[in-house]
Amino acid sequence: MKRQTNIIILMAGFLLFSTFLWAQNKGAKEIIVPGGTTGSVPFKHHLHQNALKDCNLCHNLFPQTAGIVQKLKDEGKLEKKKVMNQCQKCHREKINAGLKAGPVSCRGCHVK
């Protein structure tokens, strides 16, 4: 009986923990990143979260706050093309490793 109770408690704990992880706000499904005169970049946020698993790979440049890229650019705290260079670097590394990756050309990301 004690063993069954422990198993039920463990299962309930696992269910609660899983629900907590699932319910966390992971940000928007898609984010429009300002891209200057070349056009904005529709960024598939959830696709990148699922593929990369580590938010800090991108968010080492900027906090996880809506509109932060434009805000940091306006304040002069984000170098021009810094985000783009990081994206291209990651995409190129994946391509060179023979993995599926996003575009590396201007028109592959920017839309007007």
N, C-alpha and C positions, 0 to 999 in steps of 0.2 A: 504494500500500500504506500509506504514511504517513497519507494522508487517511482511509482506512478505519479505521485504528487510532484516530485522533483522534475520528472519529464514534462509534466504539464506546465510547471513554472518556467522551465527553460524554453519551451515552445512559445508560451505567452510573451516572454521577454524578447525572443527572436522576432516575433510578429510585431511587437511594439517598436523595436529598433528598426526593422525594415520599413514600417509605416513612416517613422520619423525621417529616415533617409529619403524615401520617395516623396514626402511632402515638402522637403526643403525647397526653397525658391532657388532655382538654377538659372534664373535670368530669362530673358526673352528667347523665343525659339529662333528668331532672326533679328539681327541688329543692323541698322543702316549706319555705316561708318562714314563720316565725312571724308571725301577724297580729293578736295580741292577742285581745280579747274578741269581735271580729267574725268570727274564725275564721282558720285558716291559709290560705296562698296556694300552691296547686300551680303552680310556675313551670316552664314548659317551656324549660329551659336551652338545649338544642341548637337548638330552633326560633329562639330569640333570637340565638344565635351565628351561625347561618346567615343570618338576616335582617340583622343589624347589622354583622357582620364585625369590629367594633372592640370588644374586651372592655373597654377603658377607659371606654366610654360608661356602663357600670354600675359597673365596679370602681374608678372614681375615688372612690367612697364607702367602699369596704371591700375588703380584700385577698381574693385568690382562695383562700379557706380554708373547708373544710366547717364549717358551724355558726357562721360569723363574724358574721352579722347578730344572732343571739340573744346571742352573747358580747359584742358591742359595746353592745347594748341593756342587758344586765345590768351592764356596767361604766359605763354612763352616757355612753358615747362616741359614741352615735348618736342624733341627735334623733328624737323621736317623729314618725312618719309621713314621715321623710326619704326612705326607699326608695320608699314608696308615691307620694309627690309626684313623685319623679323618673320613676317608671313612667307615671303619669298624664300628665305633661307630654309625654313621648315619644309616647305613644299619641295624645294630642290633636293634637300637631304633625303626625303622620302622617295622621290623619283630616282635618285642615284642608287638607292637601296633596292630598287625594283618594286616599290610599293605604290599603291594608288595614292595620288595626291591631288591637291587643288592646282589651279592655274598659276603660271609665273609671268605671264604677259600682262601688259597694262589692260588691254580690252578683255582679258580673261576674268578680271575682277571688277574694274570700274565700269559703271554705266551712267549714261547721261539721261 
